[in-house]
């Protein structure tokens, strides 16, 4: 441990199980000395997330539904009451209905589009607005994206549009919050076999193609994404904001 995050209170949204990228980030941040605040959606997730929090030396776990403004307000009030200040926030939350990922993008429903945009893109704006009020001395906000925001990935569909909106939101938030010393960045992670990623059509083919064609000839590991997140959360990245950092073994640089 090099204590890159020692003395920092870091909120991590999106930890659901040990296979998630958010969990890899949480364990890496813990190793670097951070005091962690995890969130869970509701009662169904509470037990699992609280069990994971215990593995991180007493990390706190709070209920938070990012689709609810009152939930977001209550969460940050609880964090303010207990911690006073936060120094970083990891937004690792995205959602689209399974049926919206099965057919053609042109058949995306109005409700499905709105839901994906709300949970996957607008929620970053909503939580950043509240988090900024607790980052008195500046801080770092990170979200997770994917190459489907930039290029067509079959089966990613409405999530591609949502991630594109998310990356645009990163740039606008960086401009708004920069004067307060708050940095906002995205990590465009390569495909990882998480439970949520299994909803992507042809995930196995994407992983195999990456092994064959990526410049590093391998798939990215969650720990490698977590290392980039620790860097962006730490003071080592104080001059970086509004960026989308690709951590995908180089897949994004390839043409057809």
N, C-alpha and C positions, 0 to 999 in steps of 0.2 A: 504494500500500500504506500502511495506517495502523498496522500493527504491533499489531493488537488481540490477536494470539495469540503475540507474540514471547516466546521463552523457554519456551513450553509444549510438552510432549510429548503428542501426540494420537494415539490409536489409532483407526483407521478400519477397520471390518469390513464387507465387502460390495462392495469395488471389484472389478469383473470386466471392465469395458470402458469406453470413453470415453462411452458413452451412459447409463451408470448415474448415479443420483442421488448415490451414494457418491463417484463420481469428481468430480462437480461440487463436492461438499463438500470433497474432498481438495484440489482446485486452489484453491478459495477460502481454505481454511485455510493453504495454502502461501503464497499471496499476503500473508496477514496475519502471516507470520513463524513459523508453527508448525513444529516438527520432527515429521514424520509417521512412523507405524508402520502399515503396511498388512498385511492378512492375506489368505491364499488357502486354498481348501479342500483341494486336493491337487495331484498332479503335473500333471494336465491343465490346471489354471489357473495353475500356477507361472510359466511362461514369460511369459504375458501380463501378469500382475500385476508381475513383476519389471521388465518393460519399461516399464510405466507408472510404477513407482517411480523409475526413472532420470530421468523427465521432471520429477520433483519434487526435484531437487537432492539425490539420494542418500537418499531416503526408504527406510526398511528394509522388508523384506517377510518375513513369517513364515508358516509353515503352521499352520492352525487349522481343525479340524472341531468346531463347537460342539455336535455330538451326542455328543462324547467328553469325559468329565470329565478323563481323563488328558491329552488334547490341550490342554484349557483350562489345566490345571495347568502343563504344559510350556511353553506359550506365555507365560504370565505370569512364569514363572521366568526365561525367556530375556529378556523385557523388563526385568525387575528387574535382572538381571545386567548388561545393556547400558546401561540408562537410569536405574535407581534409582527414579525417580519418574515418574508420569504425571499429567497435569492434565486430560485429557479423553478420552472414549471415545464413538465414534459406532457404534451398532449398527444396521446397514442390512442385516439378514439376515432372509429369510423364505422359506418353501418349502411348497408343497403339490403333490401329484401332479396331473398334468394332468387325469386322469380325474375327479378330485374337483371340478373347476371346470366340467365340461361339462354335467352333468345337474342334478337337483334337490338342494337341500341335504338334504332328508329322506333321500336315498339315500346320504349320506356313509358310508363304511365305517369300522369301528372303528379299523382300522390307519391309514387315511388321516387320520382325526381326530387320533389320537395323534401321528402324525408331524408334521402341521402345527403342533400345539400345542407340541411339543418344540422344533422348529427356530425357529418364528416367535415364540413367547412365552416358554417356559421358558429358552431360551438367554440372554435378557436378564438373568434372575435369576442364572444361573450365572456369566456373565462379570462382572456387577456385583459379586458377592460377592468375586471374586478381584481385580478392579480396585480396589475400595475399599482393599485392603491396600497399594496402591502410591500412593494419593492422600493422602499424609501431611498436606498442607496444604489439603485440600479439593479439589474438582474438579467437573466437569460430565459427566454421562452423558446421551446423547441416543439416542432410537430413532425409527424412521420408521413411521408408521401411515397410515391412509387412511379416508375417510368411510364405507367399508363396515363399519367397526367400530360405527358409530352408526345407520346406516340401511341398508335392503336395497338392494344393488346386484346386479342379476341377473348371474349368472355368477361372482360373487366367493365365494359359498358358504362353504366351511369357512375360507377366509382371513378372512372377516368375523368369524367366531367367534374365530379366533386373534388378530386385531387387537384385538378387544374385550378379550380376556384380557391382551393386551400393555399396553393403556392402563390397565387396572386394576392391573397389575403396576407400572407407572410410579408410581402414587399410593402403593402400599404400600412400594416401594423408597425413594421420597422421604421417607417417614416414618422408615424404618429408618436411612437413611444421612445424613439431615439433621443430626443432632448432630455428625457428623464433618465438616460443612461441604461435603458432597457433594450437588449438585443433580441431580435426575433429571427429565427432561422428554421429551415426544414432539412430533414435528412430524407433523401430519396433512396430508400433501401431496396436492395435486390430481393428477388423472390425468396421467401423462407417458408418452410413447411410448418406453419402454425395452424391451429384449429380454425381460426377465422379465414385463413388463406385457402382452405379446402373448398370454399365456395366458388373459387375461380375455376372456370372451365379450362381443362388441359394444363393444370398446374404441373403435373408430372412432366409433360412435354416441355414446359418452360424451364423447369429445373434441369432437364437433360440437355436442352439447347444451350443453357448457360455453361454447363460443364464442358461442352464441346467447343463453344465459340468465344466465351468471355476471355479477355486478354490474360487473366490470371488462371484460366482453365479450371475454374471451380465455382461453386455457389458460395455466396457470402454466409458467414456464420453470425448468429445473433450477438455473440460476444464482440464481433468486429463492429457491428452497428452500435453496440453499447459503448465501445471505446470512443467512437466519434461523438456520441452524445455527451460523454463525460468531458471531452475537449470543449464542446460548445457550451456546456454548463460552467466550465471553469474560467478563471481569469486569463487563461492562456489565449482565449478567443475574444478578448475585449475589443478588438478592432474589426470584428466580423458581424455584420447584420444584413438582413434582407436576402440571404443566400439560400439556395437549395444545394446541399452537399450530397453528391452521389456516392453511396457506399454500396456498390453492386459489382465489384470485381471488374469494373470497366465496361459492362454491357452497354451503357448509355452512349459510348463513343462509336459504336459500330453502325455501319450502314446496312443495306439489305444483304 
